[in-house]
Each structure stands twice: as C-alpha cells, then as structure tokens.
Amino acid sequence: LGARAHAQKRQFMERLLALGDGGPLALLSMDCEGSAYLRLDRATCLVGMVGLNELVQAHRGTQLHESEKALKFGLKILTHIQKVAAKLSRQHGMRFILEQTPAESTAYRFARLDLKYHSPRSGRLVRGDIARGELYYTNSTQLNIAAKTDPFARVRSEGLFHPLIEGNALTSVWLGESRPSAGEMARFVADAFRETSSSQLVFSPEFTVCPACRKTVRGLKPSCTACGSTRVEGITRVGGYLTHTSRLNRGKIAELRDTCRAESLR
C-alpha cells in the first residue's frame, strides 16, 4: 500500500514538473546543469513504521524489552520488511527505504481504529488510558516508552534495529528536568557508539515557560517557580521535535504521561 501511494505521488509530481516554467513546481523543474533540479529517478521514498512493540506482543505475548526472544522476533520482522521494500523497489523502479517516523498522529489514530474494529483483543495491546480516550502505539521500532529500562540498555536494544533502517533512526534519552554534567553525557555518547549499533542519540529535556514573567525552567511544572502563575506552557520532545504540550493530541498526552511516570520510577 505504501509503495502504491509513493508511485501515485510520483506520477502526480511528474505531471506537474512537465508543465515547466508555467507550472506550480517551476523552481524544481528549472534547468540545473542540463537536467531538472529535482531528479525523481534519484529520489528516495520513505516507509515509516509504527507499533513493532505491540505487533511482537500480539504474537509472542511479551514486549520487546521483556525477553530476548521477543527482541529477536522483532528483528526478524524488520528484516523481512526490509527485504519486501527492496523487492518493491525493483518492481516499481523506485527506491524504498525504511525510516523511523515521529508518528505525531498515526500512533494515536491506529490505536483508536484498532480499538474500534478489533476489540477486545486490541484493548490488551494499546498503550495509554482507554477510559480517557488517550491511546497510542509505541512509535516505530522503539521499546515501550513506559518501560523501566536503564537508558544505556535501551540504547543497546533499540540500536539493534538501526542497521536495518536506511532512513532516520535514533534513540531518545529522556532527561526530563535532570541536568547531567557535560562529562557524563560525553561518556554516555562515547560508550554508546563504541558498544552499540545505535545510529543516533537525542537527549530530550523538558521545560516550563511562563508567559507572564518570561521565566523558563527545566522540567514540567504546574505553576511558575518565579511568579507563581498557573498560566504556564510545557515544552517536551515526546514527538519528533520540541513542541508545546498544549499542542499535543490525546495520544501524545498519554505517551508523555507514561514517559514521566517511568522516569519517576527510575
């Protein structure tokens, strides 16, 4: 389905590019050293993943972080998907590669659809709080964000999948309001790239901003630590980038809550 969608998108773009200077993509169709600036024959088409953790749990009864067998089964699945992507690349004459995706809305939408059409089994797999309607699936090939795992162990396990992902792949190290020293972070990064197959690390702190007094502090706070105002805005990286907590959908709110709960238990 993803390959067909990419093929349709390419056909549509080719029609627009064929209009040349009079079309909406004139900038991309301009001559650049004898060929169009945008060369679709060299383009890479990304195929994202959501919910590998729950897929493994559905088939093996345990999550990725709970057993070595579950982790190996997850790797077997991703290896198969990578082979299918290569086969589809040859069939369509396009280059399909796997990538991790922030899944800002997909992880929430898929969980809701599965709960609607595949209950009661899906109710045992989706994350979050069903009663509140705050649902999500674990993003991409990542471990359950609420799992009480050692940060380095998480980097090691999630890094096993990274060589199979030609697109963007990373592990987020949740900092919350903690402030590790520069030396500690440097040692963590050095050890991760020496001892694991992780492609990329992202350290994810959290902040609270007060519009009233313009104070910014680390961590998510219910009120401003400087002036006491409760009209504060949280900033978190529960998605693929730093964003305001007020802009999160209900699935990401549940994900943030589980992340904070797991962090407090470590």
N, C-alpha and C positions, 0 to 999 in steps of 0.2 A: 504493500500500500504506500509506504514511504517512497519507494523507488518510482512508482507511477506518478505520485504527486510531484516529485522533482522533475520527471520527464515532461509533465504538463506545464510546469513553470518554465522550463527551458524553451519549450515551443512558443509559449506566450512571449517570452523575452526576445526570442529570435524575430518574431513578427514586429515587435516594437523597434528593435535595432535596425531592421530592414528599412524603416522609414527614414533613416539617416538624419540629416540636419533638421528636417521638418517634424521629427517625432519627439516624444517625451523623453527619450533616452539619448538625445543628441550628444550630450557630453561623453557618454560611454561609447558611442559609435564613431567618434571622431578619429581621424587617421593618426596613428601613432607609430611612426617608423614603418609604414607600409601595411599596417593591419589595424583593426579596430582596437581601441583602448581596452575594451572588455572582450576577452577571448574566451568564449564559453567552452571551447574544446579543452581549455586548461583549467576550467573551474572545478572546484571540489564541492561535492554535495554531502551535507552533514546529516547523519541519522542519530538522533538522541535516544536516550534510554531512561525509563522511569520504573522504579519498583522491582529491581532484581532481588532485593532482600525478601520481599513478600512472595515473589514467584518461587524462590527457593524454599521458603517456609511452607508454602502450599503443597509442594512436592515432597519435602523431606521432614517436615514437622519441626524444624529448628531454623533459626535465623542465621545469617552469615557469621555473626560474632559468637554464636553459641556452640559451634562444633567445627572440627576440621573437615568433616565430610560435607557439611553444608557449604563451606568455603570452596572446596574442590568442585562441588556440583555447580556453584555459581560460575566458576572459571570455565567449566565445560560448556555451560550455556553461552557465555560470551564468546568463546572460541567458535562455537557453531554459528552464532550471529555474524561474526566477522567473516567467516567463510561464505555465508549467504550473501553478504554485502559485496564480496569480491565477485561472486558468480553473477549477481545482478549488474555489477559494473560492466562485465563483459557483454551481457545481454543487451544492455541499453547503450553501450558505447559512452558511458559516463563514469565518473569516479565517485563512488560512495564510500564514505568512511564513518566510523563510529566516533561519537563525542559525548562527553558529559554535558548536560544541559541544566541551566538553573531551574527549569520547570516551574516558573513562578505560579502559573495557573494550572498546568497539566497535572501535577501531583495531586492537587485538590479535586480537579474535575474528574479524573479517572477513578479516584476513591469514591466519589459521590455516585458515579454511574454504576460502578460495581456493586455498591451497597443497594442501589435501586433495582438492578436487574439480576443480581446473583446472591441475594440473601437466602439463608442465614450464613452461608459459608464465608462470604466476604466480610461479614461483621467480625469474624475472628482474626482477620488479617489486616484490615485498615488501621492506621495509626490515628491518634488523637482522641477526641471525645465525641462519640456518636450522639449522645443526648443533646449536646450543644450544636451539633452540625458542623463541628470543627474537625475535618477529616483530611488525611493526606497519605500518600505512599512515600516510602523512603526514596529520596532522589537518586537517580542514576544507579551506579554500582556501589554506592556508599553503604556503610554499615548503618544500622538503626541509630538515628541521632540521639535517641534517649538512652542508649546502652551505656552502662557504667564501665567503659573501657579506658585503659591507660592511653593517653594521647599518642605515645610512640607506637604502641601496639596497633592502634587504629591506622596510623600512617603505614605501618608494615603490611597490614591486611589489605587495606584499600589499594596500596601501591601494587599489589599482585595483578590487579586488573589493568593498570595503566599501560603496559606494553601492548595490550590488545586494542587500545584506543588511540587512533592516529590524530584525532582532533584534540580539543582541550580536555585535560584530565587533571584533577587536583584533589588534595585532601585539605579540608578546612580544620585548623586547630583552634578550638574555641577558647578565647581568653576571657570573655565577659568583662569584669572590672579588674581582673588581676593585672599586675604590671611586672612581668618577668624582666630581669636585667638583660642588657644587650648581650652580655657574655653567655647567659643561659640560653637565649634564643639562638645565638651563633652556634653553640654546641649542639643544640637540638637539630638545626638545619644541617650541620656538617655530618652528624651521625645518621640523619635520615637519608642523605644522598650517598653515604658510604655503605649503609647496611640494608637499605630497602630499594625497591624498584620504583619508588614514587617519582612521578614526572614533575610535580609542582606542589608546593605548600602555600597556604594562605593563612595568615594569622588573623583571627576575627575578634576584635574587641567590640565593646558596646559603649554607647554614650547616651547621656541625657542632656538635652538642650532646653534652656529656659528663655522663651521669647521676651519675658518681662525684664530681666536684668542681664540677658545675653551671656549667662554663665553656662559653660559646658563642662561636665564632669564625666568620669568613667563609670560605666555600669548603667543599668536601667533603674531609675528611681521614681517613686510615686509623686515626689514633690522636689522642688529646687532646694538644694542644700545651702544655698546662699540667701535667698529671699523668702523661701517657704511657699512660693506659688505652686499650685497644683496644676497649672496650665503649662505642663511640660511636654516635650516631644522626645520619644526614644529613637535612637538610631541603631540599627542592627544589620548584620550581614547574614540573616537567615536565608535570604535568597542568594542570587549570584553576585550581589553587589550591596554596598551600604545603602540603606533606604530607611525612611521614616516608618515607625511601627504603625502609624495611623493609616498607612497606605497598603498594609498587608491584607490579603484576603483571609478568610477564616481558616483555610488550611495552613497557611504560613503562620498564623497566630498560634495554632495548635503546635506546630513544629517548634516555634520559639519557646512556648511554654515547656515542652518536653526537653528542649536543649538546656534551658535554665534549671530545670529540675535535676537533670543528670549532672550538671556542673556542680550543683549544691551538694550532691551526694558523694562527689569525688574527694 
